[in-house]
Amino acid sequence: MSEHPETDIAANLDLVRGTIARAAAAAGRDPASVTLVAVAKTHGADAVARALAAGQRVFGENRVQEAKAKFPDLRAARPDLELHLIGPLQTNKVKDAVALFDVIQTLDRPKLAKALAEEIGRSGRRPRLCIQVNTGAEPQKAGIPPADLPAFLGFCRDECGLAVEGLMCIPPQDEEPALHFALLADLAKRHGLPVVSMGMSGDFETAVRFGATHVRVGTAIFGARPPLPT
Ligand SMILES: *Cc1c(COP(=O)(O)O)cnc(C)c1O
């Protein structure tokens, strides 16, 4: 866990919130209709505590183990904290994920839908669920291809009894994100799903213009992350 004591998290949060509010207003949307998910991955509990002190309540993590090490104490101190899983979920971590997260944004395959349904039935805990959509149909990327979404939604609802509330995407790195944001928002609308999770530090302003209800912002709040171990 790296720490960035020089990063002014409160000031960064103000800037990001201001950008969201302006982008929402410009698009004729209520700024309150956009939830800022502060992505704390690789940053320690101290950084999350500083964001909490600045009024932030919704956080994202992309790894179950890291979240499990970081959040239980913070949540005990702040019961209104809301935690989103935004990274890939392996079926052997489903039990921990259902226990820990309020929202799982990365439902991306039938096997995972079945495992989640089983654990939700067993535990009685009901995290809200979003389906990750591979809007760029990239072979190496997780997510349901747009063409398969209707069938997968049907599978989740009818075979697994899961209530899906929205969609999330991570656009291809080398493409104009607006096209992917427009596609995701359109898919959500067509299927009557209220949650649209899209936009990161580099493009959340665009995502808000295209209808994001949740933006996932890490670097612009907490500062740069150390490079991923290879
Ligand atoms: C890391 C991550 C983010 C945040 O990325 P930044 O560019 O640091 O804002 C958003 N979404 C997902 C799925 C991520 O893994």
The ligand as a Gaussian input file, in Angstrom:
#p B3LYP/6-31G(d) Opt

LIG

0 1
 C       -8.928000       1.588000     -11.423000
 C      -10.295000       1.640000     -11.986000
 C      -10.986000       2.867000     -12.099000
 C      -10.377000       4.201000     -11.712000
 O       -9.390000       4.561000     -12.617000
 P       -8.704000       6.019000     -12.588000
 O       -8.217000       6.197000     -13.967000
 O       -7.623000       5.950000     -11.579000
 O       -9.752000       6.991000     -12.219000
 C      -12.271000       2.829000     -12.616000
 N      -12.865000       1.680000     -12.986000
 C      -12.238000       0.484000     -12.892000
 C      -12.943000      -0.747000     -13.320000
 C      -10.937000       0.427000     -12.395000
 O      -10.311000      -0.764000     -12.299000

